[in-house]
Amino acid sequence: MKDYYKTLGVKENVSEEEIRARWVKLTKHYHPDRGEDVASNEKIREINEAYHVLKHSSTRVEYDLQRTYGQEKRGSYFKKLSVPASILFVFIIVGLIYFNRFQTTSVSELTASNQIDQTNQRNETNQRNEINQRNQIDQIDQRDPTNSINPKTQPRIDAPNQQPQLATSTPAVPITFNQRNQTNQINQTDEIDQIDQRNQTDQTDETDRTDQTDEIDQRDPKLQFAQFKPPSPLATEDEVRKFFANYIECYNQMDLEGFLSLFSSKAIQNQKDRIEGIRKIYADFFNQGQGVRYNTQDMKIEIYQNAVEVKARYEIEQILKMGGEKKVWRGNVRWVLDKENGVLKIISLDYQHQKSV
C-alpha cells in the first residue's frame, strides 16, 4: 500500500490545514510549467493522489484503517501460511491412503459381485433347462398313446418273481433364495424410483414458484424500492457520547483496567504503540500522580458505516506524588472507534501535544 503521508512528507497525526499547506508547497515546486521533466509530471500526480485521500476525514479514516491492519497482516503472513500448508499436506497424505484402500475395496466388491451374478445366472439357466425338459416329456407322452399301459389290450405275461415298477413323477421345482432376493430387489427399486419421481416433481414446483416470484419482483420497481434498506451507520451519536463519558470517568479515577477495557486488542496509539505499550504508558502515568483531571472541548463526531471518527481539544492536569507539583498538557486528539461483538472499542488514538506547563 502506498504511504501517502510519506509522499506529502508529513506525520500521521498532522492536521488537515497542515496537509493542505504542504500540498500547495509541493505542487508549486513540481508544477509542470517549471519544466518538461517526465519525473516531475509523475511526482505531481502522486502528490495530488495523496492529497485527495488525506484531505477528507472519511477517506482518511478508511486509509488509516487499511494501513494499520495491513501492517499487522504483513508481519504474520508467513506464520499464517505455514499452518494451512501443513494441514493441506496432511489432507493429501490421508487422501492418498484412503484412495488406495478404496480402490482395493472396490475391486474386491466388484469381484465378489461378479461371482454372485454368475452363480445366479447358472442357477437360472439350470432351472429353465429342467422345466423345458419336463415340458418336452409331457408333450411326447400326450402325442404317443403306445407309451401308456392298457391291461385290456396287452397280452398277459407271467412273471412270478418280477416286482411291479413304481411310477415316478418329477417333483415341483421350488423357488430358490436368489429368486426371492431378486424379486425383493426389483420391488425396492420400483419404490425408490417412485419416491425420486415425486421428489423431483415437488422440487420443480418449488423452483417454478420461486422463479415466478422473482419475475414479479423484477417487473415491479416500486416493490423493489420498498424492500431496499439503506446501510445503517455503525453507532448513534448518543452511544458515542456515553462511551466518552465512561472514558473520561475511568481516566479521572485512574482506573487502569476499566480504562484499557475501552481499547480493542488491535488498538494503536500515535501510530506506533500497540496494546501492551499503551498499558505501560498509562500505568506509569497513573502511578506518578496523586490525582488526574481529564477534560475535552469542541468534540466533533463523524459516524460512518464502518467506523466512528472523533476529534476534540483536550486538557490534562496532573498533581505529582513527589513534591505535589502540578503539570498541565493541552493539544488536539483524534480517536477512531469500531464495534467488536456489538460494543464500541478504540482502534486508533493520536495525540498532538502542545508544550506542557
C-alpha positions as CSV (number, residue, x, y, z in Angstrom):
1,M,0.0,0.0,0.0
2,K,1.2,3.5,-0.9
3,D,2.3,5.7,2.0
4,Y,0.5,9.0,1.3
5,Y,1.9,10.6,4.4
6,K,5.4,9.9,3.2
7,T,4.5,11.2,-0.3
8,L,3.5,14.5,1.2
9,G,6.3,14.5,3.8
10,V,4.1,14.8,6.8
11,K,3.4,12.9,10.0
12,E,0.4,10.6,10.6
13,N,-1.2,12.9,13.2
14,V,-0.9,16.1,11.1
15,S,-4.0,18.4,10.9
16,E,-6.0,19.0,7.7
17,E,-4.7,22.6,7.5
18,E,-1.1,21.4,7.5
19,I,-1.8,18.8,4.8
20,R,-3.3,21.5,2.5
21,A,-0.3,23.8,3.1
22,R,2.1,21.0,2.3
23,W,0.2,20.1,-0.8
24,V,0.3,23.7,-2.1
25,K,4.0,23.9,-1.4
26,L,4.8,20.7,-3.3
27,T,2.5,21.5,-6.3
28,K,4.3,24.8,-6.7
29,H,7.7,23.1,-6.6
30,Y,6.8,20.3,-9.0
31,H,4.4,22.3,-11.3
32,P,4.8,21.2,-15.0
33,D,5.3,24.9,-16.0
34,R,8.7,24.8,-14.4
35,G,9.9,22.3,-16.9
36,E,9.1,19.4,-19.2
37,D,10.6,16.7,-16.9
38,V,8.6,13.5,-17.1
39,A,9.6,12.7,-13.5
40,S,8.1,16.0,-12.3
41,N,4.8,15.1,-14.0
42,E,4.8,11.7,-12.3
43,K,5.6,13.3,-8.9
44,I,2.8,15.9,-9.2
45,R,0.4,13.0,-10.0
46,E,1.4,11.1,-6.8
47,I,1.1,14.3,-4.7
48,N,-2.4,15.0,-6.0
49,E,-3.4,11.4,-5.4
50,A,-2.2,11.5,-1.8
51,Y,-3.8,14.9,-1.1
52,H,-7.2,13.8,-2.4
53,V,-7.2,10.8,0.0
54,L,-6.0,12.7,3.1
55,K,-7.9,16.0,2.7
56,H,-11.2,14.5,3.7
57,S,-11.9,12.9,7.1
58,S,-13.9,10.0,5.7
59,T,-11.3,8.9,3.1
60,R,-8.5,9.4,5.6
61,V,-10.2,7.2,8.2
62,E,-10.6,4.4,5.7
63,Y,-7.0,4.8,4.6
64,D,-5.7,4.7,8.2
65,L,-7.7,1.6,9.0
66,Q,-6.4,-0.2,5.9
67,R,-2.9,0.9,6.6
68,T,-3.0,-0.2,10.2
69,Y,-4.4,-3.6,9.6
70,G,-2.2,-4.1,6.5
71,Q,0.9,-3.7,8.7
72,E,-0.3,-6.4,11.1
73,K,-1.1,-8.8,8.3
74,R,2.3,-8.4,6.6
75,G,4.1,-9.4,9.8
76,S,2.1,-12.5,10.4
77,Y,1.7,-13.6,6.7
78,F,4.3,-16.2,6.6
79,K,3.4,-17.6,10.1
80,K,-0.2,-18.0,9.0
81,L,0.8,-19.5,5.6
82,S,2.8,-22.4,7.2
83,V,-0.3,-23.7,9.1
84,P,-2.6,-24.1,6.1
85,A,0.3,-25.6,4.1
86,S,0.8,-28.2,6.9
87,I,-2.9,-29.0,7.0
88,L,-3.0,-29.3,3.3
89,F,-0.1,-31.7,3.3
90,V,-1.7,-33.9,5.9
91,F,-5.0,-34.0,3.9
92,I,-3.1,-35.0,0.8
93,I,-1.4,-37.9,2.6
94,V,-4.7,-39.1,4.2
95,G,-6.5,-38.8,0.8
96,L,-3.9,-40.9,-0.9
97,I,-4.2,-43.6,1.8
98,Y,-8.0,-43.6,1.6
99,F,-7.9,-43.6,-2.2
100,N,-5.7,-46.8,-2.3
101,R,-7.9,-48.5,0.3
102,F,-11.0,-47.5,-1.7
103,Q,-9.6,-48.9,-4.9
104,T,-8.7,-52.2,-3.2
105,T,-12.1,-52.5,-1.6
106,S,-13.9,-51.6,-4.8
107,V,-12.0,-54.3,-6.8
108,S,-12.9,-56.9,-4.1
109,E,-16.5,-55.9,-4.1
110,L,-16.7,-55.9,-7.9
111,T,-15.1,-59.4,-8.0
112,A,-17.5,-60.8,-5.3
113,S,-20.5,-59.2,-7.1
114,N,-19.5,-60.7,-10.4
115,Q,-19.1,-64.1,-8.9
116,I,-22.6,-63.9,-7.3
117,D,-24.1,-62.7,-10.6
118,Q,-22.5,-65.6,-12.5
119,T,-23.8,-68.1,-9.8
120,N,-27.3,-66.7,-10.1
121,Q,-27.2,-66.9,-13.9
122,R,-26.1,-70.6,-13.8
123,N,-28.9,-71.4,-11.4
124,E,-31.5,-69.7,-13.6
125,T,-30.2,-71.5,-16.7
126,N,-30.3,-74.9,-15.0
127,Q,-33.9,-74.3,-13.8
128,R,-35.0,-73.3,-17.3
129,N,-33.4,-76.4,-18.8
130,E,-35.2,-78.6,-16.3
131,I,-38.5,-77.0,-17.0
132,N,-38.0,-77.3,-20.8
133,Q,-37.1,-81.0,-20.5
134,R,-40.2,-81.8,-18.4
135,N,-42.4,-79.9,-20.8
136,Q,-41.0,-81.9,-23.8
137,I,-41.5,-85.2,-21.9
138,D,-45.2,-84.3,-21.2
139,Q,-45.8,-83.4,-24.8
140,I,-44.3,-86.7,-26.1
141,D,-46.5,-88.7,-23.6
142,Q,-49.6,-86.9,-24.8
143,R,-48.9,-87.5,-28.6
144,D,-47.8,-91.2,-28.3
145,P,-50.6,-93.4,-26.8
146,T,-48.4,-96.6,-27.0
147,N,-46.4,-95.4,-24.1
148,S,-49.4,-95.8,-21.8
149,I,-50.1,-99.4,-20.5
150,N,-53.7,-100.7,-21.1
151,P,-54.3,-104.0,-19.3
152,K,-57.3,-104.9,-21.6
153,T,-55.3,-104.8,-24.9
154,Q,-51.9,-106.0,-23.8
155,P,-51.3,-109.8,-23.5
156,R,-50.7,-111.2,-20.1
157,I,-47.2,-112.1,-19.3
158,D,-46.5,-114.3,-16.3
159,A,-43.5,-113.2,-14.3
160,P,-43.8,-114.7,-10.9
161,N,-40.7,-113.1,-9.4
162,Q,-41.0,-109.7,-11.2
163,Q,-41.8,-106.8,-8.9
164,P,-44.2,-104.1,-10.2
165,Q,-42.5,-100.9,-11.3
166,L,-43.4,-97.8,-9.3
167,A,-44.4,-94.8,-11.4
168,T,-42.1,-91.9,-10.8
169,S,-43.1,-88.3,-11.0
170,T,-40.9,-85.2,-11.4
171,P,-41.0,-83.1,-8.1
172,A,-42.1,-79.5,-8.2
173,V,-39.3,-77.0,-8.7
174,P,-39.0,-74.8,-5.5
175,I,-38.4,-71.1,-5.7
176,T,-34.7,-70.5,-4.7
177,F,-33.5,-67.9,-2.2
178,N,-31.7,-66.0,-5.0
179,Q,-35.0,-65.7,-6.9
180,R,-36.8,-64.3,-3.9
181,N,-33.9,-61.8,-3.4
182,Q,-34.1,-60.7,-7.0
183,T,-37.9,-60.1,-6.7
184,N,-37.4,-58.1,-3.5
185,Q,-34.7,-56.0,-5.1
186,I,-36.9,-55.3,-8.1
187,N,-39.8,-54.2,-5.8
188,Q,-37.5,-52.0,-3.7
189,T,-36.1,-50.4,-6.9
190,D,-39.6,-49.6,-8.2
191,E,-40.5,-47.9,-4.8
192,I,-37.3,-45.8,-4.8
193,D,-37.9,-44.7,-8.4
194,Q,-41.5,-43.6,-7.5
195,I,-40.2,-41.7,-4.5
196,D,-37.5,-40.0,-6.6
197,Q,-40.1,-39.0,-9.2
198,R,-42.3,-37.4,-6.5
199,N,-39.3,-35.5,-5.0
200,Q,-38.3,-34.2,-8.4
201,T,-41.9,-33.1,-9.1
202,D,-42.0,-31.2,-5.8
203,Q,-38.7,-29.6,-6.4
204,T,-39.7,-28.5,-9.9
205,D,-42.9,-26.9,-8.5
206,E,-41.0,-25.0,-5.8
207,T,-38.5,-23.8,-8.4
208,D,-41.3,-22.6,-10.7
209,R,-43.0,-20.7,-7.8
210,T,-39.7,-19.1,-6.8
211,D,-39.0,-18.1,-10.5
212,Q,-42.5,-16.6,-10.7
213,T,-41.9,-14.6,-7.5
214,D,-38.6,-13.3,-8.8
215,E,-40.1,-12.3,-12.1
216,I,-42.8,-10.3,-10.3
217,D,-40.2,-8.6,-8.1
218,Q,-38.2,-7.6,-11.2
219,R,-41.2,-6.2,-13.0
220,D,-42.3,-4.1,-10.0
221,P,-39.8,-1.3,-9.3
222,K,-42.0,0.1,-6.5
223,L,-41.8,-3.2,-4.7
224,Q,-38.0,-3.3,-5.1
225,F,-37.7,0.3,-3.7
226,A,-39.9,-0.6,-0.8
227,Q,-37.8,-3.7,0.0
228,F,-34.5,-1.7,-0.3
229,K,-32.9,-1.0,3.1
230,P,-30.0,1.6,3.1
231,P,-26.9,0.6,5.1
232,S,-27.2,1.8,8.8
233,P,-24.4,3.7,10.5
234,L,-22.0,2.0,12.9
235,A,-23.5,3.7,16.0
236,T,-25.6,6.6,17.1
237,E,-24.3,9.9,18.5
238,D,-25.8,9.1,21.8
239,E,-23.9,5.8,22.0
240,V,-20.6,7.7,21.2
241,R,-21.2,10.4,23.8
242,K,-22.0,7.7,26.5
243,F,-18.8,5.9,25.5
244,F,-16.6,9.1,26.1
245,A,-18.4,9.9,29.3
246,N,-17.2,6.5,30.6
247,Y,-13.8,7.1,29.0
248,I,-13.3,10.4,31.0
249,E,-14.7,8.9,34.2
250,C,-12.2,5.9,34.1
251,Y,-9.4,8.4,33.3
252,N,-10.1,10.7,36.2
253,Q,-10.5,7.8,38.6
254,M,-7.2,6.4,37.3
255,D,-8.9,3.0,36.8
256,L,-6.4,1.3,34.6
257,E,-8.3,-1.9,33.9
258,G,-11.6,-0.1,33.3
259,F,-9.8,2.4,31.0
260,L,-8.0,-0.3,29.0
261,S,-11.2,-2.3,28.5
262,L,-12.3,0.5,26.2
263,F,-9.5,-0.3,23.8
264,S,-9.5,-3.0,21.1
265,S,-6.8,-5.7,21.3
266,K,-5.7,-4.4,17.9
267,A,-5.5,-0.7,19.1
268,I,-2.6,1.5,18.2
269,Q,-1.7,4.9,19.7
270,N,0.3,7.6,17.9
271,Q,0.8,5.1,15.0
272,K,3.4,3.1,17.0
273,D,2.3,1.8,20.4
274,R,0.3,-1.5,20.5
275,I,-2.0,-2.6,23.4
276,E,0.9,-3.7,25.6
277,G,2.7,-0.4,25.0
278,I,-0.5,1.5,25.8
279,R,-0.9,-0.4,29.1
280,K,2.7,0.6,30.1
281,I,2.2,4.3,29.2
282,Y,-1.0,4.7,31.3
283,A,0.2,2.5,34.2
284,D,3.3,4.7,34.6
285,F,1.3,7.9,34.2
286,F,-1.3,6.9,36.8
287,N,1.4,5.7,39.3
288,Q,3.3,9.1,39.1
289,G,0.3,11.2,40.2
290,Q,-1.9,11.7,43.2
291,G,-4.8,12.8,41.1
292,V,-5.7,13.5,37.4
293,R,-8.3,15.7,35.8
294,Y,-9.1,15.0,32.1
295,N,-11.3,17.4,30.1
296,T,-12.3,17.7,26.4
297,Q,-13.7,20.6,24.4
298,D,-15.1,21.2,20.9
299,M,-15.8,17.5,20.3
300,K,-16.7,16.7,16.7
301,I,-18.2,13.3,15.9
302,E,-18.3,11.8,12.4
303,I,-20.2,8.5,12.2
304,Y,-19.7,6.3,9.1
305,Q,-20.9,2.8,8.1
306,N,-17.7,1.0,9.3
307,A,-16.1,3.4,11.7
308,V,-16.6,6.5,14.0
309,E,-14.1,9.4,14.0
310,V,-14.0,11.8,16.9
311,K,-11.8,14.9,17.2
312,A,-11.5,17.3,20.2
313,R,-9.3,19.6,22.2
314,Y,-8.1,18.1,25.5
315,E,-6.6,19.3,28.7
316,I,-4.9,17.1,31.3
317,E,-4.0,18.3,34.8
318,Q,-1.8,16.0,37.0
319,I,-0.5,16.5,40.6
320,L,2.7,14.5,41.1
321,K,3.2,12.4,44.2
322,M,6.7,13.8,44.7
323,G,6.6,17.4,45.7
324,G,3.0,18.0,44.8
325,E,4.0,19.7,41.6
326,K,1.2,20.3,39.1
327,K,1.6,19.6,35.4
328,V,-0.8,20.6,32.5
329,W,-0.9,19.2,29.0
330,R,-3.0,20.6,26.2
331,G,-3.5,19.9,22.5
332,N,-5.6,18.1,19.9
333,V,-6.7,14.4,20.0
334,R,-8.3,12.1,17.4
335,W,-10.0,8.8,18.1
336,V,-11.2,6.1,15.6
337,L,-13.8,3.7,17.0
338,D,-15.1,0.3,15.8
339,K,-17.5,-2.3,17.1
340,E,-16.4,-5.6,18.5
341,N,-19.2,-8.0,19.5
342,G,-21.6,-5.1,19.4
343,V,-19.5,-2.9,21.7
344,L,-17.6,0.3,20.8
345,K,-13.8,0.0,21.1
346,I,-10.9,2.3,20.3
347,I,-8.8,1.1,17.5
348,S,-6.7,4.2,16.9
349,L,-5.7,7.1,19.1
350,D,-3.5,10.1,18.1
351,Y,-2.4,12.9,20.4
352,Q,-0.9,16.2,19.1
353,H,0.6,17.7,22.2
354,Q,1.4,21.4,22.8
355,K,4.0,22.4,25.2
356,S,3.3,21.2,28.7
357,V,3.0,23.8,31.6
